[in-house]
Amino acid sequence: MQKLVLAASVAMTLSLHAGASSHREAPFITKYPQVDATDFYLFMSYEPARSGYVTMIANYIPLQAAYGGPNYFPLDSNALYEIHVDNDGDAVEDKTFQFRFSSNVPAGGVVPLTIGDKSVTSVLRNIGPVSADSAPGLSHFDTYSVDIVEGARRSSGESVTDARNGSAEFGKPFDYAGTKTFGGPGSYETYARSFVHMIDIPGCNQQGRVFVGQRYEAFKLALGEIFDLVNFVPVEGDSAPGAGDGGGFPGGITQDPARNVLSRHNVTSIALEVHRECLAGDEGIIGAWTTASLPQATILNPQATLEKPEVGGGAWTQVSRLSAPLVNELVIGYDQKDRFNGSRPADDGQFADFVTNPVLPAILDTLFRDAVNATLGTSLTTLAPVNLPRTDLVAAFLTGFADVNQFSNAVPAEMLRLNTMVEPTPRSQQQPLGLAAGDLAGFPNGRRPGDDVVDIALRVVMGALCHDLPLGPGGSGVNLGFCLPEDAAIGNVALTDGAPLSASELDNRFPYLLEPYPGSPADAPLPTPTS
C-alpha cells in the first residue's frame, strides 16, 4: 500500500503541473482569453421531460474573477465560435453550429448624463438597474447569431431562429456585476433565464434550446497546492470519500470543498440542446468538439473607437480546440500544444505517439523509481504501465470503447464520443467517476458537468483500465482486455485532488451550470442549485 501511495503522489505531481481542464493550456492561447475554450460537455439531457435531447456546452474565457468590471467578459465579436458533430466516425464534421457575436450600443448611443450644461456619456458599462424587462442604464450589450452548416464547416449555412418570433438574433445577458445591479440576491437567475431561447433548427423537426451567458465555474480543482509541487498527499484519507473517519491512508487528503480554488470564478457558456434524431446517424453515436477561430490578419486602429478598435481580415484561423478534458495538458508535448489547438480531429495521426507511448509515465519512472525503491525497500522494475503501445489510452482518447461509444469503423481521433441511445442517469444517481464506477452515461461516454474528470483522467493515464471495472452483473469486476493488472503497478490507486464534485451541486435543468458568482458583495455565498 505504501508503495502505491508514494507512486501516486509522484504521478499527481507530474500530470497536473501543466494546467487544469484546458484553462490556459497552450503557450499561444494565453494571449487570447476570449477564444480560449476551458471545458466542453456532451451528454444526454437529464432534465425531466427532455428525453432524447443532447446537451452540448462549450465554456470560454478562463478564470473570470467575478469583480472584473467595468468591462467584464464579452466574447470576441471578431471571432467564430463553433461546435462540431461527427455522426459517422470519420473524424470530420457532419454538422457544425456556428456562433457569431456582436457588440452593440443602444440606439441612442452610450447612455448620456447631464453634467451642468453639458451632456457627457457615461464612464461605465452599466449605471442603473438591470432586469429581464428593462436595462435603461446599460450602455453596451451583446447579441449573437447561430448558423447550422451541413458538411464541411466552411460551407454556407442556414440560420437557427427563435421559435417565438422567428428572429435570427439572440440576446446574451449582462455578466453578474453584483446583486445591487440586478435587484438583490436571487434575482440574477430570473434575468438570465429570460435569455434561454427555444429555437427552430433547419432540417430538424424538434425544437431545441440555446443559451449563451456567464455561468459559475463547474470545474473543481485544488489548483494552487498542485502548482506548489503537490503540497498534499493525493490519496483518499478517509475510508470512503466524505466519510470523515480518517480511515484511509494516514495523512492522505480528504474531500473538502474549500480546496477548490476556482470556487469564486466564472466562465462564459455556449449551451445548445438538440434532439438526438437531428444529430446522430444510424449507429446513434456522435463525436463532438468545440473550436474558436480568428481572422488571419488584424490591423489595430490607431484612433480606436468603441465600434472599431481593430479590423480583421483574411481566412478564419483556428486558435482553440477542445473536446475531452486534459488532453492538451496531459498528453500532447509542450512544443506541439499550439499545433494541436489549430488542428482537426481527422489529422490526429500526427499526435498518435503521445498517446501510444505517453511521456508522463516514462518521466515518472525515470525520475522516481530509484527513490521509491530506496525509500520503501522495494525492487520495482518500473512505475509506468508496461503495456506499450498503450491501447487502453487509444480507446480512452482516440476511438471510444467497443459496445459503448465506439463507431463501427472508427477513425482514431480525439473527440468526445457519446452513445445517444444510452439513456441518461438521473442527477440523484450519477456517479462522479462515470464509467469507471459503472455509470454508463458518464465520462468517457460523453461528459457531464458532475463527472470528476481530474480523478478519472489521472487513474486512466496511470493504468486504471488494466484493472477490473465494475461493469459486470451487479457491479462485478470486468477487465476490458487492453492489459492486465500486472501491467500497471499503480493503476489501482485512488488518486484524488480532494476537491469533491458531484451532479447534486449543479442544476437539474438546462443549461445545468449554476448562476455566476456575483461581483458584489465581496462575501457573497457560493451559488447553489435552483432546481
N, C-alpha and C positions, 0 to 999 in steps of 0.2 A: 504494500500500500504506500509506504514512504517513497519507494522508487517511483511510483506512478504520480504521486503528488508533486514531487520535485520536478519531474519532467514536464508536468502540466504547467507549472509556473513558468518554466523556460519557454514553453510553446506560446503562452499568452504574451510574454514579453516581445517575442519576435513578430507574431502575427498581427498584432493590433497597433504596432508603432506607426504604421503608415497612415492611419486615419480611421474614420468610422462611417460606414454605410454611405460612401461617396459624398461626404462633406469635404470639399476642397481636396479631392483625391488625386489630382494630377497637377504638375507644376504650372502649366499654361492657364488652366481654367481658373486658377486663383485670381487672375486679373479680371475675370468677368463673372462676378457672383450672380448677376441677374439671369444668366443662362447656365448656371451650374445646377444640374439635377442632383438632389440629395437622396431621394428614395423613390422606388417605383413599386406600386402594389397592384396585384392582379388576382382577383378572387371572385367566386360566385357570391352574389349579394345574399347576405344572411338577414337582412331586414325582413320582418314578417310581411307576407303578401307580395314579395318581389321574386318569387321563384322563377328560375330560368334566366335571370339577368346576370350579367358580368359587370363588375365594377373595376375600373382602371383609374389609378390615382398617380399622377406624376408630380412630385414635390420639387420645387426650385427655391433658390436663394437660401443658402445655409446660414445657420447661426444668427437668426434675426433677434436682436435684442429688442424687446417689446417697446422700450422707451426711445427707439431710434428715429425720433422726429427731427425736424418738422416735415421731412420728405417721405419718411417711412420706406416702403419696399415695393415700388411698382415693378411689374415685369417690363421687359425691354420692348418698346414699340418698334424697334428696328429688327427684331429677331423673329424667327419662325420656330414655334414650339410644336412638336409632333408626337403622336402616339401611333405606333405601327403594329399591325397584326398580321401574322403569317398563319394561314389555316391549312396548308398542305405539306408543311415540313421541309420546304426547300430553302428556308432561311432568308427568303425575300418577301418583302411586304406585299400582302394582297389587299389590304385596306389601310389607309392612313387618315388619321384625324389631325387636321392642321389648325393650329390656333394662332391668330394674329391679334396683337393688342394695339389700341390707340390711346394716346394720352390727350385728354381734352380739357378745355376751359369752358365755363358757362357761356351761353350765347352772348351775354353782355360783357364778357371778359372777366379777368380776375376781380374778385369782389372789391369794390372801392369803399373807402371811408372818407368822410368829410372832416378834414383837419383844418380848422379855421376857415379860410376862404378857398381852400384847395381840396380837390378830390384826388386822393392818393390811394393806390392799390395796396391791398393787404400784404403784410410781410410773411404771413403764414398760410399753409395749405388749407387749414380749417380755422375759422374764427367764430363758429357757432355750433349749436347742437345739430346732431345728425340722427335721423331715424329712417325707417322704411318708407315713410310718407313724405319726408321733407329734409333737404340739406341746403338751406339758403346760405350758410356760411362756408360752403365747400368750394374752393377756388380751382380745384384740379381733380378730375376724376377719370377713371379708366373704363374702357369698353373693349369688347373683343368680338371676333367672328370665328366661326368654325366651319371648315370645309371637310368633306369626305372625298378622298381620292381612291379610286379603284385601280389596282395595279401599281405600276411604278410611281413612287411618291412625287416625282416631278411632273407627272401628268396633270391635266386640268381636272379640277374637282367641282363638286356641287355644294351649295350652301346648306348647312344644317340650320333649321329655323325654329323660332319659338313657337310652340304648339298653341299658345294662347292668342298670338296676334300676327303670326307669320313673319315677324321681323328676323333679319339675319344678323342683327346686332344685339349683343347681350351686355348687361351691366355687371361690373365687378365691385364688391363692397369696399369701402374705405377701410384701411387697416385699423386695428383696435388701438386707437390713440390713448384711450382711457375711459373709465366709467363715466366721468362727468360729460364727456362729449356725446355719449350715447344714452344718457338718461338714467344712469345708475347701474349697479351690479345686476347681471342677468339680462340686460336689455340688448346687448350686442348680438346675441344669438337670434333674437327675433328679427333684428335688422338683417343679419347675414343670410338667414333662411329665405328672406324675400328675394334673394338672388339665386335660389335653386330653381332652374328653369326646366320645365317639361319641353322636350324637343321632338321635332319631326326630322327623321334621318332619311335622305333619299335612298330608295331601294330597300327600306326596312318597314315592315308593316306594323311593328310595335314601337310605340313612343319610348324614348329614352329620357335621361336626365343629365344635366350638366351644371357644374358649379365651379367657379374659379374665385379663390379668395384666400385670405390669410387663415391659417389653422394652427393649432397647438402642435408642437413637435412631438410626434408619436414615438420616434426612435429614442431609445434609452440606453445610456452607457456611462460608466464611471470613467470619463474621458481623462480628467486631469491626473488621476492616480496612475492610469495606464501610461501616459506620457512621462511620468516620473519613474521610469524603469519598473513599472508594475509594482506600486508601493502597497501591495497586499498579497496574500496567498490566494490565488484564484480557484479554489476548490471549495465546494459547499461545506460550511462548518456545522450545519445542523443535520439531524438525521434525515430530514426532508426539507426542501425549500420552504421557508417561512415557519418551520416548527418551533423555532425559538428555544430549543432544548440543548444546544451545543453538543449534540450527539454525533456530529460528523467528524471531519478531520480536525484535530486540535489546532487552533489558530487559523483555520480556514475562514474565508469570507462568508458572511451570511447575508441574506437578502435584505436590502434596506433602500426604500425609495429615495432617501437623501443622497445616495451615491450617484444618482442621475444628475450630472451637472448641466444637462440640457433642459432641466425642468422649467426654466423661465424663458425659453426660446420658442420662436415660432418659425413656420415655413409658409410658403405660398403654394397652394394645391391647385392643380388642374384635375378635376374629378369628372369622370364620364361613366355613365351607366348605359349599357346597350344589351339588348336581348341576345342570348347565345345563337339564336337562329339567324341573326344578322352578322355574325362574326365567324362561327365555326363551319368547317367543311364536313365531309362525310364521316370523318373519324371522331368529330366532336372535340378535338384538341386544337388549341391555339397557342402560338408563341407570340410574345409581345415585348416591346421595349419603347423607351422614350428617347428622343433626341432634341437638341436645340441647335439652330444654325444662325449664322450671321452673314451679312453681305461680305463678299471677299475684300472689298475696299471701303474704308471710312475716311472721310475728309472732315476735319474739325472746322467749325465756323469760327473765324477769328473775332467775329462780332456776334457771339451767340445770343439767341433769343430762346424764350420758353418753347416756342413752336419748332424751332430749327437750330438746335445746338450743334448738329452734325448732319452730314449727308452720307448715306451709304449707297454702294452700287456694286455691280458685278454678280457673279454666281453665288448662290447660297453655299456656305461653307460650314459643315458640321463641326461643332466645337465641344459638344457634350453628348454622351450616350450612356444609358443606364437601363439595366433590366434586373438581373439578380443582384442582391446586395453584396458588397465587399469584394467583388471580383477584381476591380481595378486595384484595390488596395492589397488584397491577399495573394493574388495570383499573377498579375501582369508585372513584368520587370519595370523598374523605375524609369529606364530610358525609353520604354515603349508605352507609357501611360497616356501621353498626349496622342500618340498614334491610335491607340485603342479608342479614345474618345471621338476620333474622327472617322472611325472605320464602320463597316457594315457587317452584320452577322454572317452574311454569305462569304465574307473574306476572312473568317476567323481561323482558317488553317494556318495563317502566319503566326498565330499565338499558341498553337497546339502544344509546343514543347513546355510552355509554362504550366500546362495542365497535366500532361502525361508524366513529366519529370519536374515536379514542383521544387522550387528553390528553398522555400522556408523550412521544410523538414530536414533538408540537407544541411542548411546553416545550423539548425538546432543540433544535429548530430555532430557536426564538425566542432562547434564551439563548446559543447557541454557534455559530451559523452564521457570524457575522461574525468571531468569534475564530478559528475553523478556517480560514476563507479568508485572514485576515491572516497567520496563522502559517505556513500551507503555500503561500501564493501561489496559491491555487486560486480558482475562481469558482463554487463550488457554489451552486445556487439554493435548495436545501433539503437538510437531513439526514434529514428524516422521509420515510417512504414516501408516495407521492403518489396511490396507488390508493384514493381516497375515493369512496364508503364502503368500508371495509376488509372486503371479502367474504372475504378469507383469514382474518381473525380471527373472523368469524362462523362459518366452518367449524370453526376450532380450538376456539372456546369454546361455540358455541351449537347447532350442527347435526351435527357429525361430518363425516366425509369419505365422499363417494359411493363405493360399491363396497368400502368398508372397514367403517365403523361407523355409517353414517347410515341411520335408518329411512326407509322409502319415503315416508311422509307426516310428516316430522319437524316438530314444533313447535319453533321456536327457544327453547332453554332451556339454562341452564348445568348440565350433568350430565357425569359421566364416562360415556362410552359404550364398550361392549365388544362386539365380534362374537364370540360364544361358539363359532362354527364355525371360527374361525381357531385352529389347534392351537398350543399353547404352544411357545415356543422353549426348548430345554433350557438350564439355567443356564449351562453352559460356552460356549454360543454366543450368549447375549444381548448385544445392543448397547446401551450406556448411552444413546445418543441415539435409541433406539427407531425409530419410523417414519422419522425423518429420515435414519437410517443404513441403511434398507432392511429393518429388522426389523419385520414387520407385526404381531407380537404385543406390541409395545411402545407406550409412550405416544406419541400420544394415543389409541391403541386400548386403552382401559383405562390402568392404571398399575401397574407392578411396583415392588417396593422398590428394585431396582437401576437404575431409569431416572433419569438425571441431569436432572431436570426444571428445575433452575435454568438450565443451559446451553440446554436446548431452548426454554424459555419466552422467554428473552432474545432468542434468534435469531428466533423467530416474531414477537414484537412488533415487531422492527426490520426485518421483511420477508423472512425466510428463505424463506417459501412463494412468493415471487416468483421465486426461483431454482430451478434444477433439483434434484430429489431423486433419489437412486439407487434408483429403484423399477422401472426397466425391466429387460429381459432381461440377465442377467449383471451387474446393478448399474448399468446405463446410466442416464443422467440423463433425468428426466421432469419437465416443467413441469405443475403441476396445473391451470393455466388460470385462476387467480384474478387474476394480474397478471404483469408481465414484469420481467426483471432491472433494466431501466432505471427501473422504478417505485420501486426500493428501493436507494438508492446504497450503503448499508452492510449490506444484507441477507445478504451472503455472508461477513461477518466471523465468525470462530470465537470468539465470546465464551466466556469461562470464568472462574470464580472461583478456579480452581486447587485446589479440594478434590475429589479424584477419588472416584468412586462406581461400583461395578460389582456385578453379581449374585454374583460369586465371593466377595464379602465377607459374604454372607448364607447362611443355612441353605438346604438343598435339601429341606426338609420343613416341613409346617405346624407352627407359624404363620410360618415363614420368618424373622422378625426374631430376632435373637440374644438370648441370655440377657442380663439387665441388667448394667450396670456395678455392682460391689458398693460399698456404703457404706464398707467397710473390707476390707483395709488401704488406706492413702492412696495407696500406689504400686502398686496392683493393675494387672496388664496389661489391655489392652483386650480385650473379648470377640472371639472368633474362631469361625468356623463349626464346628459339631459334626457336621455331616452333609454 
